[in-house]
Amino acid sequence: MHPQMLCRGTATAVAARRMRIILGAVLGKDGWMWRNHEVKLVSTSSGETVKIGDISYKLKTPRNPELVPVKHIADFLPQAVAQHLRWIMQKDLLGQDVFLIGPPGPLKRTIAMQYLELTKREVEYVALSRDTTETDLKQRREIRAGTAFYVDQCAVRAATQGRVLLLEGLEKAERNVLPVLNNLLENREMQLEDGRFLMAAERYDKLLQEHTKEELDAWNIVRVSEDFRVIALGLPVPKYKGNPLDPPLRSRFQARDIYYLPFKDQLELLYAAGPNIAAERVSQLLSLATTLCSQESANLGLPDFPVDNLLPGLNVLNVFPMMSSQQFVQRLYPYQSMLGKDGLSSVETVLSKFELLDGGRKTSSSAVVGVSRTNTEGVADVTLRVADKDITFQVPAGTKEPRPPNSSSAFISTPSHTQLIADMMQSHMVKDMCLIGTKGCGKSVIAKEFAAILGYSIEPVMLYQDMTARDLLQQRFTLPNGDTAWRPSPLVTAAMEGKLLLLDGIHRVNLGTLAVLSRLLHDRELDLYDGTRLLRWDRYQALKEEQNFTDEQLKERSIFAIHPSFRVLALAEPPLVGASASNSGSSNKGQQWLNPELLTMFLYHTVSPLARAEEVDLLQGLSPNVPKEAAEQLLHLTHTLRQTNDPTAQSLASSLSTRQLLRICRRLSRYPEESIAHAVNKACLSRFLPSLARGSLQKSLANCSIEETPANEHTRDLSCMVKDGVLTIGKVSAPVYSPNEKMKVPDVLFYDNPQHMTVMEDMLKDFLLGEHLLLVGNQGVGKNKIVDRFLHLLNRPREYLQLHRDTTVQTLTLQPSVRDGIITYEDSPLVKAVKMGHILVIDEADKAPTNVTCILKTLVESGEMILADGRRIISDPLEANGRANVIAMHPDFRMMVLANRPGFPFLGNDFFGALGDIFSCHAVDNPKPRAELAMLKQYGPGVPDSTLEKLVAAFGELRSMADQGTISYPYSTREVVNIVKHLQKFPNEGLANVVRNVFDFDSYNKDTHDVLIEALHKHGIPIGAKPNSVKMAKELPLPEAKMTGFWTINQKGNARRKMLCPSETHRIDVKGPVYLRVQTYPCNRQESRALSFSEEKAHWQIPMNEVNIICDVTTKDDTLYVATCNPVTLYSMKERGDTIQCVELYDIFPRTLSGVWQPFVTVAPLGSPLEGQAVLHEEQSNTVLHVDMATGAVRRLMLSAGNESPPSSTSNWWSGKETQGDFKMCGNFAHKNWLLFYKEYGNQLEVLDVLEGQVHTISLPINLKSVFLVAEDRWLLLENDTNKKFLLTKPMHMGAEDSGVCQLHSISEDPVSSGHGATSADNVSVPQMLSSDQLPNENLSSALSQKIASPNRVMADTGTFARVIVGFPDLMSPNEVYSFTRAVDLSEMNTSDGGAHMFLRGGLRTSVAKQNNCVSLLSANQVVRALPPSKVPLKEVYPKDVTPPMTAAYLEVTDLNSKKVKYIPVPRSMSVSPYTNWLSKVSETDVLMAPLDTGGVVTVDMGGHVRLWETGMDTLQRSLMEWRNMIGSEDGRPVQITIQRDSGLDVSAPKHGKVDPKNAPHVGGNQWAGGTGGRDTAGLGGRGGPYRLDAGHKVFQVSQAEKDAVPEEVRKAAREIAEKAFKDRLKEIDMSEYDAATYERFSKAVRRQVQSLRTILETLQAKAKERQWLKNQALGDLDDAKIIDGLTGERAIYKRRGELDPEPGTPQQKPKRLRVLADVSGSMYRFNGVDGRLERSMEAVCMVMEALENYEHKFKYDIMGHSGDGYDIELVRADKVPKNNKQRLKVLKTMHAHSQFCMSGDYTLEGTEASIKELAREEADEHFVVVLSDANLERYGIRPERFARVLTSDPQVNAFAIFIGSLGDQAERLQKTLPAGRSFIAMDTKQIPQILQQIFTSTLLSTV
């Protein structure tokens, strides 16, 4: 007996030592001798014995020696390990099963293996994962020769053969899998599927004494060997994640805690590994590791430090002692990537405590200098230059020739990447690595370069979320004869061939699945499903040597070696700090995947985003022709976005990854003229970003001075044509393809329109650059049409794939099916397209889970993909040559992916977020109005244009509402097209009916419905109107036209009657120009004929404040000009436009000294070539201004030199002393660019020629009262005192040289002598209006009821409705005057009986108003004037019992065609200026009026409300017809259903039929006349009769209106029920009705927002609760992946939808934390009267409380107030949120009361700061602070920058500020300095609730 130490010859010892240093398991210094326990191997005569300490175990000779572990025992066994081994031996001798429990890492497994190696036991190893099922443990069926039979699996094999079953990862297995083993563990019994029964050894031996072995075999009883043991390895579950142990299972094991080795043991090991490193540094590192594994650090939420990796780490440090410790730690424990702020600081505290914070001294850069092959295969010498010193070391290398670094054209080397590759070389020396970096930052490229340098072949494996362990290791397939077999996965082949395995996306895959790789990564061993074992290279060699096996023999026993140069390189995106570690439904958000277990598997390297300079080099290296300045701007933008700590900007930056920038640059170098803004917007899909993010992006673009070049649609003619085999779209051309499969080329009905052509041109550019395209848009915008049209033009065949919820990775690539018991795979469209080079169109890509679609990434990126049947797609044709099972990707293959936009209401998966950066993205939007109109005209050529325009406008508005979030459904072109198609086919159906086809979806949601109806009505679609609701004014008869006299122009005779007027000419003096700001306001134009038809066409409000006074309105073509005078402002707007231009002239009008000065302005628009310009004239100071509305240039025209003196103080025109006249302007011929000015009571006319810049002054011998321009060269003048009329004729062109003479003719008016000889009274009439053109002849004839053609003028004065002067002013003979005389002269009517109306007016009018409000419409033959209600015969207009409405005025329309007069009421203005006295001077009514060119008038009331009226009879008739057509001709007849059937009786000759004397109704037959539905006879609805005959059979029917009406008593009952319920509810919450009404006021204002927020919350909640696929079910739908298992007859091959239990150990989902900080300061109360800001804020608060009601578990919110009293006024506490209206009202009342009584002062800043700090301390999923404030920051001396800093002070808290601005441009300055998307200025307080809703939808709700 001599003890033989387990130490072999020196050669093996050296080899072992080298391998140990490379792969170090648990190693140490020489010898295992140590204190008390030693391990001895004792040989005795009766066999060998192993002795550990005092316990010995007798060895048996193994039957299968190849199953005994080899080379696990190290030379140096630490005492702790010996203790563990001794304990295991004790349990083994007792026959008990053991459970080794301890932290993650290979130690537990190593100890178990060491024990088994010592005792020479065979091992059955199984790594449990969440995919393990009972078949993996007991028995699995396989098919051989058509018969299914059972193959024993590990547990059964171990039991029968007496092996040890090693179960690793018990916490990973799903809950009810392991109990299968319970009986086997306890009683060593088990019933098997094939009928055999395993029985414990003792019982079996007992039975054997009574029965023979044959009998027992016949009974299917099998003996369990007495040597069978189970060793389980697992993590302690409450600390780590996983399923807790099942109590029955736990009780069957004996546990042993295997913690990390004691400090001393570890230290010895490490000293041995790192002889070149200072001992102190080693102990510091170990201390750090131990600290980070302690319970305290676990309480801080820090993951365990991977202690086991210290050893390989130190091997690196030993070669590179100059590496900084911090860098070293970062590789083992990448704390900067995986921990939040608190975690980081904790780790750095520990680092500094152990003096390891030396990262400050910059580690000198290192670079790979050279790589050379060594003599040994699979090893290369790498030389790194570190700090000018070259260090050479050996690393594993691939089979190909290594390539010198930086020699590839596709890889541009940058300093940081060079450094990274050098670092990777160091790690590569000892262990597998993982690269962490954001998407698109170049991980794959670096990996490829790394592999190329070392001569590795790469095996990329794309991981996806629902990947199973089987997908990773082995898959089943059927052999051609139907037998089942296992096919090794690429991962396994890579291990055997020594490739570099690229695991792309370990952040996606489930951690339980990844655990099956841990043994491969730690020990380089692997057990596969079919019993194959892969051994580490040196263990394989040792096994061969010891047992003298050959490779063939081992192959027969399915044991293979893992190639020594096999390495794994994992790629991952950074873990999401603070995210829950599960990925229940929100896989798109990322997860905290980096757990302690994964930390032990790899060394980590972070790929940091490139520095700006590096990125410049990279972009220019890869796309050399890119314009330099463009690249600069791009990078400036990207880096500004990347550097902010604002999550919105971060997410934008992520879509501008390096990969995307490269794509943009490639495109810019090909098309340098493109704008960068366009490229950036495209890359970020800015069209579909939430409004906040979009604003933020626009602001960043502006800050980086990247200009958005507006696309001028009209200039570029986008046409597409195919000519000579070349397709040209816009400016881009491409050759047309000639395909083999013609039938696959799509052909689609497509109408070209400019917008889609632009998209297609854009697509073609990218297509030519070789990009795959992604089209994103709302539903129905024509994505499919565009793609099909595009492919049709290019003549490319397409394969179509539609994704949906249940798409799996398998269905994307192959469809398995079973034929004759053999599984065959059908190629999916994807594979076909790859093979044939077709275009693959993937539709609805956002419907499939992103984890499925992400396998497209490898296909797009590297052109590789592995299919389920083992074939692989390869893009490089050279590689594909000669390899089996390879599909070479056709060079023409392209993908076009269509997806809906992310976010609500589509709620798809965020395809763009996950994969957007590998495609070139195009946002497809609804066509712009013009394009859409053109397109609709092609769909509905027969539909009237006006209808189409209305549709386009209404839908345009609905879409913008959807963008703002007012409504949730984005209405698209598809809906409009369907409406138009319907109208085209059934033109008689009204538009109002047909649009319901789209909007009936919303008819049950009252709020949405109201919004829609409002929008449709606004654009004049009369939905809901009845054809009979026509409300036209009543027509009264007009008195007969009588000839009342003659006007004679006196020519001859004495000189008194004919006078010459001298004129002189001088240049005008122009001052200026001054440039004023032209403000553009949106014009909210409402069509008025929505619910009923009246004369009013449309109306809108001018944006003016209530003190302003309107003083003139005039029109030119379709432009309206309105002038106001307090302050003086000029507005211009188009009749059908959607904007209002406005110039404020407040600063330009000269002030006067006379105290109060009330200017009065008139305006005259100029004509061509001065369109868009107008002249303003102020009547008192005679100021003439020329205003250009386009540029804002204002020039002052000085008419007469020296007319500068202000009017004397007495001439105030409101003072009633009408002594000195005003200056007047006549602008009738302004369109000819000349104007006439005169002064009342003066004797000069000044004619201003604007183009010539001259004034002609004409001196007159009379004092003027007024001037009428009756023609361009003939003017009617009225003398002041006598009202005598003169006609002034002037030469047409007044030049300076012939200062032409003007002649003045007096006009005598002679009455028609009446029969009595007396003269009629009205010999002198004072015209109020005289037309400057003549009535057309047919109008003249109809007015005078006689055929007549003659020059004429229409005149109106107070005594008549109208007068026609025939022959005037051209004929010299006496001109006849025909008058329509009034019964009472208007001027004699009393104006004081207006009642309430006058009350507003402040007393009686004392003077004549400035504006006459009387116009003639010559084409319509009408005179229209606006009259106050007191001058209107209301008794005749309205019936007795009707009270006349309150009106601003009546329009009196005198129609000379129909000889009728009607009075149209003009509604009261909403607001009236307080200056009533001033108003009354402007006009005698509340409105001003001007004629429209389109045959109607426009009125503007004093509140600034513009209304367009249609007065002409013909146009009204036409409009009424159109309107009725839009409603649809429901003629009220019942709908008849007629079935055309052949009755077999032929149609005999038609006849009238007998007439029934009784006239009874007849139906059918062919006898009676006047029947219905018969044959031959005259009647209705039959066939073959001679004509229709209605015998008057009334189908007794109720009118439509009656049918629609609900009986009154039913309605009443419903009302009563509602009222009663309301009162009961009030009683219940003890609220008075007054309070209820008060609350309702606030609640109602925000009802729509609340509704839309709650809708979003509900849908998101539903989405979060969406069920998942549960696999391995016994019933459900067949799981494609398990077809083979189904063939073999397994049961659990189904999948079904179910609630996925959250993974054990996942942290509870925390609610989101929201705080609203409302402003309740004194100023809120003070200015509430002005703009209602306090009430709006109260509404906003009410909205928050109502929207979040019942969602308290999702949102924990509180509401605080800030005011001069402080910043923590509690309004709502988070734990006591108001539950009903009463409590909510109390909150609102508190707000109101507080702001009324608090101190002044402002604490916005402090309040924000405090709230952010306080919230950051709370535990929550996300934190939000919304601050409402009306702070005038500048007044309190607060710099906006300071506030901006506070808002972004804590990256965890999203803070938003809403400023209630009323401070001029300060609000805008604020907006510029504050961070984009974080601050809002509500200029109109109505926006506050809307802004709040916007903040909610785009941030809070984006991720519920």
Salt bridges, closest charged atoms under 4 A:
GLU38 OE2 - LYS40 NZ 3.15
ASP54 OD1 - ARG86 NE 3.20
GLU66 OE1 - ARG557 NH1 2.83
ASP75 OD2 - ARG20 NH1 2.99
ASP92 OD2 - ARG121 NH1 2.65
ASP92 OD1 - ARG229 NE 2.79
ASP97 OD1 - ARG188 NH2 2.93
GLU122 OE1 - ARG163 NE 2.78
GLU124 OE2 - ARG157 NE 2.93
GLU124 OE2 - ARG163 NH1 2.53
GLU124 OE1 - ARG533 NH2 3.68
GLU134 OE1 - LYS138 NZ 3.56
ASP136 OD1 - ARG140 NH2 2.32
GLU142 OE1 - ARG476 NH2 3.13
ASP152 OD1 - ARG196 NH2 2.65
GLU168 OE1 - ARG109 NH1 2.69
GLU171 OE2 - LYS172 NZ 2.46
GLU186 OE1 - ARG252 NE 3.61
GLU189 OE2 - ARG203 NH1 2.51
GLU193 OE1 - LYS138 NZ 3.67
ASP194 OD2 - ARG196 NE 3.02
ASP205 OD1 - ARG223 NE 3.06
GLU215 OE1 - HIS211 ND1 3.59
ASP217 OD2 - LYS213 NZ 3.36
GLU226 OE1 - ARG223 NH2 2.63
ASP227 OD2 - LYS60 NZ 2.65
ASP304 OD1 - LYS239 NZ 3.48
ASP358 OD2 - ARG361 NH2 3.77
ASP390 OD1 - ARG385 NE 2.92
GLU401 OE1 - ARG373 NH1 3.63
ASP423 OD1 - ARG331 NH2 3.50
ASP432 OD1 - ARG524 NH2 2.75
GLU449 OE1 - ARG403 NH2 2.69
GLU459 OE1 - LYS499 NZ 3.35
GLU459 OE2 - ARG872 NH2 2.66
GLU497 OE1 - LYS499 NZ 3.54
ASP504 OD2 - LYS857 NZ 3.49
ASP523 OD2 - ARG109 NE 2.88
GLU525 OE2 - HIS72 NE2 3.58
GLU525 OE1 - ARG519 NH2 2.53
GLU525 OE2 - ARG539 NH1 2.70
ASP527 OD1 - ARG519 NH1 3.06
ASP527 OD2 - ARG533 NE 3.76
ASP538 OD2 - LYS71 NZ 3.95
ASP538 OD1 - ARG536 NE 2.78
ASP551 OD1 - LYS544 NZ 2.95
GLU573 OE2 - HIS507 NE2 3.80
GLU597 OE2 - LYS172 NZ 2.95
GLU615 OE1 - HIS639 NE2 2.86
GLU615 OE1 - ARG642 NH1 3.19
GLU632 OE1 - ARG612 NH2 3.29
ASP646 OD1 - ARG1878 NH2 2.87
GLU674 OE2 - ARG667 NH2 2.76
GLU674 OE2 - LYS765 NZ 2.43
GLU741 OE1 - LYS744 NZ 3.84
ASP747 OD1 - HIS792 NE2 3.74
ASP752 OD1 - ARG789 NH2 3.66
GLU761 OE1 - ARG716 NH2 2.56
ASP762 OD1 - ARG667 NH2 2.23
ASP762 OD2 - HIS678 NE2 3.08
ASP762 OD2 - HIS922 ND1 3.84
ASP766 OD1 - ARG667 NH1 2.89
ASP766 OD2 - LYS682 NZ 2.68
ASP766 OD2 - HIS922 NE2 2.93
GLU771 OE1 - ARG663 NE 2.94
GLU771 OE2 - ARG666 NH2 2.84
ASP788 OD1 - ARG798 NH1 2.78
GLU799 OE2 - LYS744 NZ 2.51
GLU799 OE2 - HIS838 ND1 3.12
ASP806 OD1 - ARG805 NE 2.60
ASP806 OD1 - ARG1697 NH1 3.93
GLU826 OE2 - ARG819 NH2 2.83
ASP827 OD2 - LYS835 NZ 2.58
ASP827 OD1 - ARG871 NH2 2.71
GLU844 OE1 - LYS847 NZ 3.52
ASP846 OD2 - LYS847 NZ 3.03
GLU861 OE2 - ARG659 NH2 2.97
ASP869 OD2 - ARG871 NE 2.90
GLU879 OE1 - ARG883 NH1 3.91
ASP892 OD2 - HIS890 ND1 3.79
ASP917 OD2 - ARG659 NH1 3.06
ASP925 OD2 - ARG687 NE 2.24
GLU932 OE2 - ARG959 NH2 2.97
ASP945 OD2 - LYS937 NZ 3.64
GLU957 OE1 - LYS1018 NZ 2.94
GLU957 OE1 - HIS1019 NE2 3.03
ASP963 OD2 - ARG687 NH2 3.17
GLU989 OE1 - HIS982 NE2 3.55
ASP1000 OD1 - ARG996 NE 3.49
ASP1010 OD2 - LYS1006 NZ 2.90
GLU1014 OE1 - ARG1648 NH2 3.73
GLU1087 OE2 - ARG1085 NH2 3.34
GLU1087 OE2 - ARG1136 NH2 3.20
GLU1095 OE2 - LYS1462 NZ 3.20
GLU1096 OE2 - ARG1507 NH1 2.74
ASP1117 OD2 - LYS1116 NZ 2.96
GLU1135 OE2 - LYS1097 NZ 3.93
GLU1179 OE1 - LYS1224 NZ 3.31
GLU1179 OE1 - LYS1410 NZ 3.49
GLU1204 OE2 - ARG1196 NH2 3.33
ASP1222 OD2 - LYS1410 NZ 2.33
GLU1240 OE2 - LYS1224 NZ 3.97
GLU1272 OE1 - LYS1232 NZ 3.14
GLU1309 OE2 - LYS1285 NZ 2.32
ASP1322 OD2 - ARG1363 NH2 2.91
ASP1357 OD2 - ARG1363 NE 3.02
GLU1452 OE1 - ARG1382 NH2 2.57
GLU1452 OE1 - ARG1425 NE 3.41
GLU1484 OE1 - LYS1431 NZ 3.09
ASP1486 OD1 - ARG1401 NH2 1.48
GLU1510 OE1 - ARG1089 NH2 2.62
ASP1531 OD2 - ARG1533 NE 3.90
ASP1542 OD1 - ARG1583 NH2 3.49
ASP1556 OD2 - HIS1562 NE2 2.77
GLU1608 OE1 - ARG1611 NH2 3.52
GLU1608 OE2 - ARG1615 NH2 3.70
ASP1624 OD2 - LYS1620 NZ 3.29
GLU1628 OE2 - ARG1625 NH1 3.19
ASP1630 OD2 - LYS1782 NZ 3.01
ASP1635 OD1 - LYS1789 NZ 3.35
GLU1640 OE2 - ARG1647 NH2 2.81
GLU1666 OE2 - ARG1697 NH2 3.75
ASP1685 OD2 - ARG470 NH1 2.92
ASP1685 OD1 - ARG476 NH1 2.46
GLU1690 OE2 - ARG476 NH1 3.79
ASP1731 OD2 - ARG1733 NH2 3.11
GLU1735 OE2 - ARG1641 NH2 3.12
GLU1739 OE2 - ARG1736 NH1 3.62
GLU1749 OE1 - ARG1784 NH1 3.68
ASP1758 OD2 - ARG1713 NH2 2.90
ASP1758 OD2 - ARG1715 NH2 2.85
ASP1765 OD2 - HIS1794 NE2 3.82
ASP1775 OD2 - ARG1773 NH2 3.02
GLU1814 OE2 - ARG1715 NH2 3.06
GLU1818 OE1 - ARG1713 NE 2.60
GLU1818 OE1 - LYS1756 NZ 3.65
GLU1819 OE1 - LYS1710 NZ 3.89
ASP1821 OD2 - LYS1712 NZ 3.72
GLU1822 OE1 - LYS1712 NZ 2.47
ASP1830 OD2 - ARG1733 NH1 2.85
GLU1834 OE1 - ARG1869 NH2 3.03
GLU1841 OE1 - ARG1839 NH2 3.24
ASP1865 OD2 - ARG1869 NH1 3.18
